Amino acid sequence: MELQIDDSVLVRDYMSGDERALEILIGKHNQRLSSFIYSKVLDRTITEDIFQDTFIKVIKTLKRGSYSEEGKFLPWVMRIAHNLIIDHFRKTRRMPKFEGSDDFNIFSVIGDDRLNAEKQLIKDQIDCDLGVLIQELPDDQKEVLVMRIYKDMSFKEISENTDVSINTALGRMRYALINLRKIIEKKNIVLTS
C-alpha cells in the first residue's frame, strides 16, 4: 500500500519544482472532483473540460506562488471547480427563440434542467455560506438551529435531545434567527432566493 502524502507537502513539493507531486495530487482527488462536477453538469465531456480547466487554474495559482490555503487544498480546488461550473451555466444558457415574436416567454424555460441546475448551484452556495454564518452563533443557539433546519427535528424532539423545555428550545431558535440576521447585516450579505 502506497503511503498517503499530505496535500500541503505535495503542494509545497510542486511549488519547489517537483512536477510528479502535481500528478499525485490530481490522482488523489480525481474521483471526488470528477464526481462533484458530473453531479452538477450531468455530461461526461463537459465534466472533463471543467476538470481540466480547474487544474489549469490550480497550476497557474501555484506557479505564481499565490496559493495560501494551507492544509485546505481539496476545499480550495472544489471552490474553483464550483465557480467554473457556474461560469459554464452562465455561458451556455440559451434563451429560446420564438416565431414572429421578440418577446421572451418565461414559461418556456420553467422546465429547463440547465436553469434548475444553476438554481441548485446558487442554492448550494447560499447553504454553504449559511453554514459558515451559523458557526458564529453561540453553541446553544447553533445546536437548536442545526437540529431544526438541517435535521428537520420537531421542537419536542429538540427539547428531549437537549434536556431543556420546549419553550427554551423555541426561545433559542428565535434568538438564533435574530442573531443570524444581525450577522448577515453586519457582513452586508445579500441572500437572494
N, C-alpha and C positions, 0 to 999 in steps of 0.2 A: 504494500500500500504506500502511495506517494505521500510524503509529509506535506500537510497543508501549510503554505506560507501565508502569513498575514498580509492583507491587502496593502497596508501602509508601507510594509517592507518592499513589496513588489513595485508600488508606485515610486518609492524612493530609488529603487534599483533602475527602473526605466528612465527616470529623470536624470540618473547618473550615466545613461548611455547604454544600458543593457536591454536590447530590443526583445530578447526572449521573455523578459518579465512581463511585457505587454501581452504576448501570446498566452502566457499562463493566466493573466488577469481575464482576458477575453474568454478563454476556455472555462475558467472557473465560474463565470457569471452568464455564459452564453444561454443556457437553458432557461434560467429565470427571466432574463431580459427579453429573450425571444418570445416566451410565453406571455409576458406582460404586454408587449407590443401587439402580438397577434390577438390577444383578448380584446383589444380596442379597435383594431382595423379590420380584422377577420379576412385577411388576404395575405397569402404567403409572400408574394413578390414585394408588396408594399412593406411587409414586416422586415424582409431582408434589406430593402433600401433604407428604412428608418434605422435599423440596427447598425448598418454601415455608417450612416450619417452621424449617429450617436457617437461611434468610436472615432470618427474623423474629428468631431468636436472635442472629445476627450483627449486625443493625441495633440491637437493644436494647443489646448489649455495646458497640458503637461509640458509640451515643448517650450511654451512661453514662460514656463515656471510660475504660472499664476494660479496653481492649484493650492487651495488651503483648507480643504475639507478633511483634516487629519482624522484618520480612522473611520471615515464615513464614506468610503469610496462607492459602495453599491447604491445607497440612497441618492448620492450625487449623480451617478450615471442614470438612475431611474428618472430623476428630475429632468435631465437633459432629454431623455427619450420621451418623457411625458410632454415636454414643450414642443418637440419635433412632431409628435402625433397631433397636437392642437394645430400647429402650423399646416400640417398635411390637410386637415379637415377644412381649414380656412381657405387654402389654395384650391382644393378640389370641389368645394361646394358650388354646384352649378345651378343657377336659377332656371326653372323651366320656361320655355318659350311658348307663347300661345298664338294660335292662328288669328290674324286680324286684330290683335289686341296687345297694347304695350303694358297693360296693367298686370301687376304681379298678384297672383292669387295664392294667398297663404294656405288655403285648403289643399293645394296641390302638393305641398311639402310636409303636411302633418304626418303622413305615414312614411316619410323618408328616413330610412335606417341611419343614413350618414348623419342627418341632423340630430337624430336621437342619440347616436354615439357621441356626437360633440357635446350635447347637453349633459350626457352622463359624465364625460370628462370634466366639464365645468363643475358638476355636482361633486365629483370625486375631489377636485381641487378645494372646493368650499369645505367639504367634510374633513379634508386633511388640515386646512387652515384652522377649522373649528377645533379639531383635536389638539392643535398646538395651543390655542387660546384657553381651552378647558384646563390645561396643565397649570395655568396661572391662578386658578381658583383655590381657596382653602380646601384641605383634604375632605372635610365632611360634606361640603357642597359638591365637590368634584365627584365623590362617591355616589351621591344620590342622582346627579345628572347623568353619569355614565350608566347606572342601573336603569334609569327611566328611558333615556334616549337610545342607548346602544344595545341594552339587554332587554328592552321592552317589558320591564317588570312593573307590576302594579304598586301603588303606594303601600298597600297591605304587605306585599312581599318585601318591599324595601324596608318597611318598619321592622319586620321579622328578622331580616338579614342584618340589620344594623343595630338591633336592640334599642330602638327608640320608638316613641309613639307615632301614629300616622300623622298627627298634627306637626310634630317636629320634622318629620320627613318632608311634609308639604312646605313647611317654612324654609327648610334648607334649599329645596328646589326653587322656591320663589327668590331667595337671596342669590342663588347661583345664577339665575336668569338676569337679575338686576345687575350683578357684578359683571356678567358676561357682556351685557350691553355697555357698561362703563368701559370695559377693556377694549371693546370694538370701537367705541367713540374715541377713546384716548389714542388708539393706534390709527385712527382715521380710515378704518376699513369699510369698504362699501360691499355689502353682501347683496348680490342680485339673484333673483330666482330664475 
